[in-house]
Structures are given as structure tokens and as C-alpha cells.
């Protein structure tokens, strides 16, 4: 459990440091992300982005468990 928490912390730190680079890739504005704009109301749900992030995290965890 300790190894997992340390690894997760390092991954979050690296993502935070690389966020300016990551945001240029278009994450958060992918086709499949839901955006509803009405007068006085905006709803945004990054569905496609969530799926991609989930797959990447799953692969990272799988790789570290090997």
C-alpha cells in the first residue's frame, strides 16, 4: 500500500508540473465531452477525457504491479 501511495503521489506531482504541456494536447476539449450552455447556466462533463485518463491510469497501475 505504501508503494502505491508514493507512486500515486509522484504521478500526481508529475502531471501537475507538466500541466501546461498537457493542456496544449487538447485534453478537456475532446469530441465526446459534453458541454451544454444555456442562458445563465453552463454544464460541462468531460466524458471522453475521463475515459482516456482512466485508461492511462489503469495501464500505469497494471505496469507497476507486474
PLY file of the C-alpha trace (Angstrom):
ply
format ascii 1.0
element vertex 66
property float x
property float y
property float z
element edge 65
property int vertex1
property int vertex2
end_header
0.00 0.00 0.00
2.87 2.37 0.79
4.44 1.82 -2.62
1.12 2.54 -4.32
0.56 5.78 -2.38
4.08 7.00 -3.09
3.70 6.16 -6.78
0.29 7.85 -6.97
1.72 10.95 -5.31
4.62 11.09 -7.74
2.29 10.65 -10.72
0.06 13.49 -9.49
3.13 15.67 -8.94
4.46 14.97 -12.44
1.06 15.65 -14.01
0.84 18.91 -12.09
4.25 20.02 -13.27
3.53 19.05 -16.86
0.00 20.52 -16.92
0.90 23.46 -19.23
2.18 20.91 -21.76
-0.76 18.56 -21.25
-3.32 21.32 -21.73
-1.85 22.04 -25.17
-2.69 18.45 -26.21
-6.39 19.28 -26.10
-7.45 17.24 -23.09
-10.72 18.65 -21.84
-11.87 19.71 -25.30
-12.20 16.34 -26.98
-15.11 15.19 -29.14
-17.36 13.32 -26.75
-17.01 15.84 -23.94
-20.46 17.16 -23.05
-20.97 20.93 -22.97
-24.40 22.49 -22.51
-24.67 26.27 -22.50
-27.93 27.97 -21.66
-28.68 31.48 -20.52
-27.24 31.75 -17.01
-26.21 28.07 -16.93
-23.25 26.06 -18.17
-22.82 22.31 -17.71
-19.58 20.60 -18.68
-18.83 16.90 -18.33
-15.53 15.71 -19.86
-16.68 12.19 -20.78
-14.05 11.39 -23.44
-11.29 12.96 -21.37
-12.34 10.92 -18.32
-12.21 7.69 -20.32
-8.74 8.45 -21.66
-7.41 9.40 -18.22
-8.95 6.22 -16.75
-7.27 4.03 -19.38
-3.90 5.70 -18.82
-4.13 5.33 -15.03
-5.19 1.68 -15.42
-2.19 0.98 -17.64
0.18 2.70 -15.21
-1.16 0.69 -12.26
-1.00 -2.52 -14.29
2.59 -1.75 -15.26
3.68 -1.13 -11.65
2.02 -4.32 -10.41
3.99 -6.50 -12.84
0 1
1 2
2 3
3 4
4 5
5 6
6 7
7 8
8 9
9 10
10 11
11 12
12 13
13 14
14 15
15 16
16 17
17 18
18 19
19 20
20 21
21 22
22 23
23 24
24 25
25 26
26 27
27 28
28 29
29 30
30 31
31 32
32 33
33 34
34 35
35 36
36 37
37 38
38 39
39 40
40 41
41 42
42 43
43 44
44 45
45 46
46 47
47 48
48 49
49 50
50 51
51 52
52 53
53 54
54 55
55 56
56 57
57 58
58 59
59 60
60 61
61 62
62 63
63 64
64 65
